[in-house]
Amino acid sequence: MPIINVDVGKLSRDQKKELVHEMTSTLARISGVPEAAIDVVIRENDPDNIGVGGVLLSDTES
């Protein structure tokens, strides 16, 4: 069974639903694997826990 792992910032429930649907349908279409066999795991990361270019992401947000 394919597993799609997604690391993102905070998402709403509706955004998560759309993301899971789109990634599942795209992988199924491209790979020929049935949608029911595809798992999607979303990990939301707090901006305080991400550094880009030596700076916390939370320090770059307006």
Backbone as JSON, one array per atom type, in Angstrom:
{
  "sequence": "MPIINVDVGKLSRDQKKELVHEMTSTLARISGVPEAAIDVVIRENDPDNIGVGGVLLSDTES",
  "N": [[0.84, -1.17, 0.0], [0.68, 2.15, -0.92], [2.05, 4.99, 0.75], [1.57, 8.34, 1.4], [3.38, 10.94, 2.66], [3.01, 14.06, 4.17], [4.38, 17.07, 5.08], [3.46, 19.97, 6.57], [2.46, 23.38, 7.36], [0.01, 24.71, 9.65], [-3.25, 23.62, 8.81], [-6.66, 24.0, 7.78], [-9.54, 21.93, 8.53], [-11.04, 21.57, 6.19], [-9.11, 22.16, 4.23], [-7.34, 20.04, 4.67], [-8.98, 17.87, 3.97], [-9.32, 18.37, 1.22], [-6.64, 18.24, 0.36], [-5.97, 15.54, 0.97], [-7.82, 14.22, -0.68], [-7.07, 15.15, -3.29], [-4.34, 14.35, -3.5], [-4.56, 11.6, -3.21], [-6.24, 10.87, -5.4], [-4.64, 11.71, -7.53], [-2.26, 10.15, -7.26], [-3.4, 7.6, -7.57], [-4.38, 7.75, -10.2], [-1.99, 8.13, -11.68], [-0.37, 5.93, -10.91], [-1.97, 3.69, -11.05], [-2.79, 2.31, -8.86], [-5.39, 1.29, -6.67], [-7.55, 3.74, -5.17], [-8.46, 3.11, -2.59], [-6.34, 1.77, -1.48], [-4.43, 3.57, -0.82], [-2.72, 5.52, 1.52], [-2.68, 8.59, 3.28], [-0.69, 10.67, 5.17], [-0.72, 13.39, 7.23], [1.38, 15.73, 8.6], [1.4, 18.32, 10.73], [3.33, 21.15, 11.19], [4.53, 23.3, 13.61], [5.35, 26.72, 13.21], [7.36, 27.56, 14.98], [8.98, 25.41, 15.13], [10.44, 25.11, 12.85], [13.2, 25.9, 10.91], [14.55, 28.16, 8.57], [17.12, 29.01, 6.54], [18.64, 29.6, 8.8], [16.93, 30.97, 10.46], [14.08, 31.05, 12.54], [10.95, 30.02, 11.27], [8.7, 31.18, 12.35], [9.61, 33.68, 13.04], [9.72, 35.03, 10.67], [7.21, 35.45, 9.78], [4.49, 37.65, 9.12]],
  "CA": [[0.0, 0.0, 0.0], [1.46, 3.4, -0.94], [1.81, 5.96, 1.82], [2.02, 9.69, 1.07], [3.64, 11.74, 3.86], [3.0, 15.49, 3.87], [4.74, 17.96, 6.19], [2.96, 21.31, 6.25], [2.05, 24.21, 8.48], [-1.37, 24.48, 10.08], [-4.28, 23.61, 7.79], [-8.02, 23.8, 8.28], [-10.08, 20.6, 8.22], [-11.41, 21.56, 4.77], [-7.87, 22.08, 3.45], [-6.85, 18.67, 4.81], [-9.84, 17.01, 3.17], [-8.98, 18.6, -0.18], [-5.3, 17.73, 0.14], [-6.04, 14.07, 0.96], [-8.55, 13.81, -1.89], [-6.28, 15.43, -4.49], [-3.13, 13.52, -3.55], [-4.99, 10.22, -3.42], [-6.71, 10.67, -6.77], [-3.51, 11.88, -8.45], [-1.41, 8.96, -7.2], [-4.15, 6.48, -8.15], [-4.4, 7.95, -11.65], [-0.65, 7.95, -12.24], [0.22, 4.63, -10.59], [-2.89, 2.58, -11.27], [-3.14, 1.71, -7.58], [-6.73, 1.73, -6.26], [-7.57, 4.78, -4.14], [-8.67, 2.5, -1.28], [-5.07, 1.23, -1.0], [-3.49, 4.68, -0.61], [-2.81, 6.23, 2.8], [-2.07, 9.92, 3.32], [-0.39, 11.09, 6.53], [-0.42, 14.83, 7.29], [2.04, 16.19, 9.84], [1.41, 19.78, 10.81], [4.5, 21.63, 11.91], [4.45, 24.65, 14.16], [6.43, 27.57, 12.69], [8.43, 27.64, 15.97], [9.79, 24.21, 15.02], [11.02, 25.05, 11.52], [14.18, 26.94, 10.63], [14.9, 28.33, 7.17], [18.23, 29.95, 6.43], [19.12, 29.97, 10.12], [15.92, 31.79, 11.16], [12.8, 30.36, 12.76], [9.89, 30.44, 10.37], [7.79, 32.05, 13.1], [10.17, 35.04, 13.07], [9.61, 35.63, 9.35], [5.8, 35.68, 9.47], [4.01, 38.99, 9.46]],
  "C": [[0.88, 1.24, 0.0], [1.06, 4.31, 0.23], [2.39, 7.3, 1.36], [2.18, 10.43, 2.4], [3.75, 13.2, 3.46], [3.34, 16.26, 5.14], [4.35, 19.37, 5.79], [2.78, 22.11, 7.53], [0.61, 23.88, 8.84], [-2.32, 24.57, 8.89], [-5.65, 23.47, 8.44], [-8.46, 22.38, 7.92], [-10.45, 20.51, 6.74], [-10.18, 21.47, 3.88], [-7.29, 20.67, 3.5], [-7.66, 17.71, 3.95], [-9.5, 17.14, 1.69], [-7.61, 18.03, -0.52], [-5.3, 16.2, 0.04], [-6.73, 13.58, -0.32], [-7.67, 13.98, -3.14], [-5.05, 14.54, -4.6], [-3.49, 12.07, -3.82], [-5.4, 9.99, -4.87], [-5.57, 10.8, -7.78], [-2.61, 10.65, -8.44], [-2.12, 7.76, -7.82], [-4.15, 6.57, -9.67], [-3.05, 7.64, -12.28], [-0.14, 6.52, -12.07], [-0.67, 3.44, -10.93], [-3.27, 1.84, -10.0], [-4.54, 2.18, -7.19], [-6.66, 2.75, -5.13], [-7.69, 4.19, -2.74], [-7.38, 1.95, -0.67], [-4.06, 2.31, -0.64], [-3.77, 5.36, 0.72], [-2.12, 7.57, 2.67], [-1.9, 10.3, 4.79], [0.01, 12.56, 6.5], [0.21, 15.13, 8.64], [2.09, 17.7, 9.79], [2.57, 20.22, 11.69], [4.29, 23.07, 12.35], [5.6, 25.48, 13.62], [7.59, 27.76, 13.67], [9.4, 26.46, 15.85], [10.46, 24.05, 13.66], [12.0, 26.22, 11.34], [14.51, 26.97, 9.15], [15.99, 29.38, 7.1], [18.72, 30.45, 7.78], [18.16, 30.79, 10.95], [14.67, 30.95, 11.35], [11.75, 30.91, 11.82], [8.92, 31.39, 11.06], [8.31, 33.49, 13.17], [10.06, 35.74, 11.72], [8.17, 35.92, 8.97], [5.39, 37.09, 9.88], [2.77, 38.93, 10.29]]
}
